[in-house]
Amino acid sequence: MSNTILAIDIGSMSIKAVIADIDETGEIKVLGHGVAKSEGVKKGIITNIDIASKSIRKAVNDARRIAGNNISSAIVSISSAYTKSTNSIGIINISQKDITIKEINRVMETALYNADIPKEYDVLHVLPFNFKVDDQTNIEDPYNMNASRMEVETHIIIAQKSSLSNLKKAIVSAGLDIESIVLDSYASALSTMSKDESALGVAVVDMGGQTSSISVFKNQSLRYNNFIPVGSNHITNDISIALHTPLNIAENLKRNHGDLVEINDDVLELPIIGDEENKNSIPLKVVQNVISSRVEETLLILAKFLDKSGLKDNIGAGIVLTGGMTQLKGMREFAQSIFPGYSVRIGLPQQLKGLFDNLKGPENSTVIGLLLYKAGNHTQYEVDNKKRLLHHKEENTGLRDTFEETGFVTSAMSSSDTTVSDVSASSESSGNIVFSDLPGVEESRGDFLSKVKNWIKQLF
């Protein structure tokens, strides 16, 4: 049975909504999409709830019309401008020896409890990047291991409560419910990096309209993230100011002549702001110099963030560039000069079934990443913004849980030869509930134990 989902990317320049189906195998099929100009949003921050909600509603209604589905529950992106991050460690003892989802959830909660989170912030993601089991470190997956102690190191992303509240109000005003909130740069990385890149270590640089971010992954885990409030729209502003030409002309110059590698000697006749009758003769190389200066400044700041992360020597797979700004000609080659010694590539969003042509560009990485996140392509274990532990394990909730709930200890079930008397004795010695402690049980103790014994024999 398929599951229909709605993903909404609230960007600084545009708001994108995509409706898709996820089948039982996890395959995603895109059904419809809508795009609206992002109004009431500046540098990733909602500045007018009413106007922003109208833009959201327009994008969603367009997607609904194409998909033929009136879904109202959405997974929504949140800008890095709202967020901060911190690391924290959780340690627990495991009395039952076997590590189940309950223990993993408990150690994650312990890491969250130990984290230094300001009162004005709420948790967005709790992402583990290193499990330790007893004396063994760098455990890929602790599930089902036998241990007496487990430790986890986590990267925790937090968001301002007021900003989260404003985002939720804009979504609700658009007539929608929020299923999950996901960091935009995290979603972009999910849609553009490969599993090999994530395992070897990779830095994903997302260069959007008004913000740019960097996320560093190692061993399939997010280890560091940061952002700056600078994007491709600043290039447009720079051109307009430097050449005294209208913003729409500056935007066209950026899109049509924004070459970062080849310098052109052509001369352009550009209109002057406030003077429609006269024009300025501007060498094209001046335009290109303005563009390259802003791009260089942006990449250099992000490169400093990479140095600050302490993970610069751990990104064996290099740099992945994505986002709208990467559509500038020569961006890969230009970035290569800023990140010498690293492999650099342009990251396009994963090509999903039914994906529309206008969703295949790098500017759509975040909204496609939201679909992938909902389909389960997130970190192996993760606590989301609603404090839910996300995972893919299917635990056996039969015999073990039944005995735990009634007070039997797990060690009593360690062998198929275990008898009911062994279980009872173990329970008494451990101080857990035993049958004789329960009112009305003593009279029917023999019959009850016989039934349980036969049940165990059938199971084993």
Residue pairs with C-beta under 8 A, 6 or more apart in sequence:
1 24
2 21
2 22
2 23
2 24
3 21
3 22
3 23
4 19
4 20
4 21
4 22
4 31
4 69
4 71
5 19
5 20
5 21
5 22
5 71
5 75
5 179
5 371
5 374
5 375
6 17
6 18
6 19
6 60
6 63
6 71
6 72
6 73
6 74
6 75
6 176
7 17
7 18
7 19
7 20
7 74
7 75
7 76
7 367
7 368
7 370
7 371
7 374
8 15
8 16
8 17
8 56
8 59
8 60
8 74
8 75
8 76
8 77
8 171
8 176
8 367
8 370
9 15
9 16
9 17
9 77
9 184
9 187
9 364
9 366
9 367
9 370
10 38
10 41
10 46
10 52
10 56
10 76
10 77
10 78
10 79
10 167
10 170
11 38
11 41
11 44
11 77
11 184
11 208
11 209
11 366
12 38
12 41
12 42
12 43
12 44
12 79
12 208
12 209
12 210
12 211
12 231
12 233
13 37
13 38
13 208
13 209
13 210
13 231
13 233
13 324
14 35
14 36
14 37
14 38
14 209
15 35
15 36
15 37
15 38
15 41
15 55
15 56
15 58
15 59
16 33
16 34
16 35
16 59
16 359
16 364
16 366
16 367
17 33
17 34
17 35
17 56
17 59
17 60
17 62
17 63
17 74
17 367
18 30
18 32
18 33
18 63
18 359
18 367
18 368
18 370
18 371
19 30
19 31
19 32
19 33
19 63
19 64
19 66
19 67
19 69
19 71
20 28
20 29
20 30
20 31
20 352
20 354
20 371
21 28
21 29
21 31
22 28
22 371
22 374
22 375
23 29
26 375
26 376
27 353
28 352
28 353
28 371
28 372
28 375
29 352
29 353
29 354
30 352
30 353
30 354
30 355
30 356
30 359
30 371
31 66
31 67
31 68
31 69
31 354
32 62
32 63
32 64
32 65
32 66
32 67
32 68
32 69
33 62
33 63
33 66
33 356
33 358
33 359
34 58
34 59
34 60
34 61
34 62
34 63
34 64
34 65
34 66
35 59
35 62
35 358
36 55
36 56
36 58
36 59
36 62
37 55
38 52
38 55
38 209
39 48
39 51
39 52
39 54
39 55
40 46
40 47
40 48
40 49
40 50
40 51
40 52
40 53
40 54
40 55
40 170
41 47
41 52
41 55
42 210
43 79
43 81
43 210
43 211
43 229
44 79
44 80
44 81
44 82
44 184
44 210
44 211
44 229
45 79
45 81
45 82
45 163
46 52
46 163
46 166
46 167
46 170
49 166
49 169
49 170
49 173
50 173
52 170
53 169
53 170
53 171
53 173
53 174
54 174
56 170
56 171
56 174
56 176
57 174
57 175
60 74
60 174
60 176
64 70
64 71
72 175
72 176
72 177
73 176
73 177
73 178
73 179
74 171
74 176
74 177
74 178
74 179
75 178
75 179
75 180
75 181
75 182
75 370
75 371
75 373
75 374
76 167
76 171
76 178
76 180
76 181
76 182
76 370
77 181
77 182
77 183
77 184
77 187
77 366
77 367
77 370
78 124
78 159
78 163
78 164
78 167
78 181
78 182
78 183
78 184
79 184
79 211
79 227
80 183
80 184
80 185
80 211
80 213
80 225
80 226
80 227
81 211
81 227
81 229
82 159
82 160
82 163
82 164
82 167
83 124
83 157
83 158
83 159
83 160
83 183
83 225
84 121
84 157
84 158
84 159
85 155
85 156
85 157
85 158
85 224
85 225
85 226
86 115
86 116
86 117
86 155
86 156
86 158
87 153
87 154
87 155
87 156
88 111
88 112
88 114
88 115
88 116
88 153
88 154
88 156
89 111
89 114
89 151
89 152
89 153
89 154
90 107
90 108
90 109
90 110
90 111
90 112
90 113
90 114
90 151
90 152
90 154
91 107
91 110
91 149
91 150
91 151
92 103
92 106
92 107
92 110
92 149
92 150
92 151
93 148
93 149
94 103
94 147
94 148
94 149
94 150
96 103
96 404
96 409
96 410
96 411
97 146
97 147
97 148
97 410
97 411
98 144
98 145
98 146
98 410
99 133
99 142
99 143
99 144
99 145
99 146
99 147
99 150
100 143
100 144
100 395
101 143
101 389
101 391
101 393
101 395
103 142
103 150
104 142
104 143
104 150
104 381
104 389
104 391
105 389
107 150
107 151
107 152
108 126
108 128
108 152
108 154
108 381
108 383
108 389
109 383
111 126
111 128
111 152
111 153
111 154
111 156
112 123
112 126
112 154
112 156
112 383
115 154
115 156
117 123
117 156
117 158
118 158
120 160
120 161
120 162
121 158
121 159
121 160
121 161
122 158
122 159
122 160
122 161
122 164
122 385
123 156
123 157
123 158
123 383
123 385
123 387
124 157
124 158
124 159
124 181
124 182
124 183
124 384
124 385
125 155
125 156
125 157
125 182
125 183
125 186
125 222
125 382
125 383
125 384
125 385
126 154
126 156
126 382
126 383
127 154
127 155
127 156
127 157
127 221
127 222
127 379
127 382
128 152
128 153
128 154
128 155
128 221
128 379
128 380
128 381
128 382
129 153
129 154
129 155
129 218
129 219
129 221
129 222
129 223
130 137
130 138
130 139
130 152
130 153
130 219
130 221
131 138
131 139
131 140
131 141
131 142
131 150
131 151
131 152
132 138
132 139
132 150
132 151
132 152
132 153
133 139
133 142
133 145
133 147
133 149
133 150
133 151
134 147
134 148
134 149
138 219
139 145
140 219
141 380
142 150
143 393
155 221
155 222
155 223
155 224
155 225
157 183
157 186
157 225
159 181
159 385
164 181
167 181
168 178
171 177
171 178
172 178
179 374
180 373
180 374
180 384
180 385
180 386
181 385
182 369
182 370
182 373
183 225
184 206
184 213
184 366
185 204
185 206
185 213
185 214
185 215
185 225
185 227
185 366
186 215
186 222
186 225
186 369
186 373
187 365
187 366
187 367
187 369
187 370
187 372
187 373
188 204
188 206
188 213
188 215
188 322
188 323
188 365
188 366
188 369
189 204
189 206
189 215
189 217
189 222
189 320
189 369
190 369
190 372
190 373
190 377
190 378
191 347
191 349
191 350
191 365
191 366
191 368
191 369
191 372
192 204
192 320
192 322
192 347
192 348
192 349
192 350
192 362
192 365
192 369
193 202
193 204
193 217
193 317
193 320
193 347
195 220
196 317
197 217
197 317
197 318
197 320
198 217
198 218
198 219
198 220
198 221
198 317
199 219
199 220
200 315
200 316
200 317
201 216
201 217
201 218
201 219
201 311
201 314
201 315
201 316
201 317
202 216
202 217
202 315
202 317
202 318
202 319
202 320
203 214
203 215
203 216
203 217
203 306
203 311
203 315
203 318
203 319
203 320
204 214
204 215
204 216
204 217
204 319
204 320
204 322
204 347
205 212
205 213
205 214
205 299
205 302
205 319
205 320
205 321
205 322
205 323
205 335
206 212
206 213
206 214
206 215
206 322
206 323
206 365
206 366
207 231
207 232
207 298
207 321
207 322
207 323
207 324
207 325
207 326
208 231
208 232
208 323
208 324
208 325
208 363
209 231
209 232
209 233
209 324
210 229
210 230
210 231
210 233
210 234
211 227
211 228
211 229
211 230
211 231
212 227
212 228
212 230
212 231
212 298
212 302
212 323
212 325
213 225
213 226
213 227
213 228
214 224
214 225
214 226
214 227
214 302
214 305
214 306
215 222
215 224
215 225
216 222
216 223
216 224
216 225
216 306
216 309
216 311
216 314
216 315
217 223
218 311
218 314
218 315
220 379
220 380
221 379
222 379
223 309
223 311
224 305
224 309
224 310
224 311
226 305
226 308
226 309
228 298
228 301
228 302
230 294
230 297
230 298
230 301
231 298
231 323
231 324
231 325
232 254
232 323
232 324
232 325
232 328
234 294
235 254
235 258
235 290
235 291
235 294
235 295
235 325
236 247
236 250
236 251
236 254
237 247
237 250
238 290
238 291
238 293
238 294
239 245
239 250
239 253
239 254
239 287
239 290
239 291
240 246
240 247
240 249
240 250
240 273
242 286
242 290
243 250
243 270
243 280
243 282
243 286
243 287
243 290
244 272
244 273
244 280
245 253
245 270
245 271
245 272
245 273
245 280
246 271
246 273
249 270
249 271
253 268
253 270
253 287
254 291
254 328
255 327
257 264
257 268
257 284
257 287
257 288
258 287
258 288
258 291
258 328
258 329
259 288
259 328
259 329
259 330
260 288
260 291
260 292
260 295
260 328
260 329
260 330
260 331
260 333
260 334
261 329
261 330
261 333
261 334
262 329
262 330
263 285
263 288
264 284
264 285
264 288
265 283
265 284
265 285
266 283
266 284
267 281
267 282
267 283
267 284
268 281
268 282
268 283
268 284
268 287
269 279
269 280
269 281
269 282
270 279
270 280
270 282
271 279
272 278
272 279
272 280
291 328
292 334
295 325
295 328
295 331
295 334
296 334
296 338
298 325
299 334
299 335
299 338
299 339
300 338
303 338
303 339
306 312
306 315
306 339
315 342
317 343
318 339
318 342
318 343
318 344
318 345
319 335
319 339
319 342
319 343
319 344
319 345
320 344
320 345
320 346
320 347
321 331
321 332
321 335
321 344
321 345
321 346
321 347
321 362
322 346
322 347
322 348
322 349
322 362
322 365
323 362
323 363
323 365
324 361
324 362
324 363
325 331
326 332
326 346
326 347
326 362
327 361
327 362
327 363
331 346
332 344
332 345
332 346
335 344
336 342
336 344
346 362
347 362
347 365
348 360
348 361
348 362
348 365
349 359
349 360
349 361
349 362
349 364
349 365
349 368
349 369
350 368
350 372
351 360
352 368
352 371
355 368
359 367
359 368
376 390
376 392
378 390
379 390
380 391
380 392
381 389
381 390
381 391
382 389
382 390
382 391
383 389
383 390
384 390
399 413
399 459
400 410
400 413
403 409
403 410
403 412
403 413
403 423
404 410
406 433
407 427
407 432
407 433
407 434
408 423
408 426
408 427
408 432
409 423
409 426
409 427
409 430
409 432
411 426
412 418
412 422
412 423
412 426
412 427
413 423
416 460
418 456
419 453
420 449
420 452
420 453
420 456
421 449
424 434
424 435
424 449
427 433
427 434
428 434
435 441
435 442
435 445
435 448
435 449
436 442
436 445
441 448
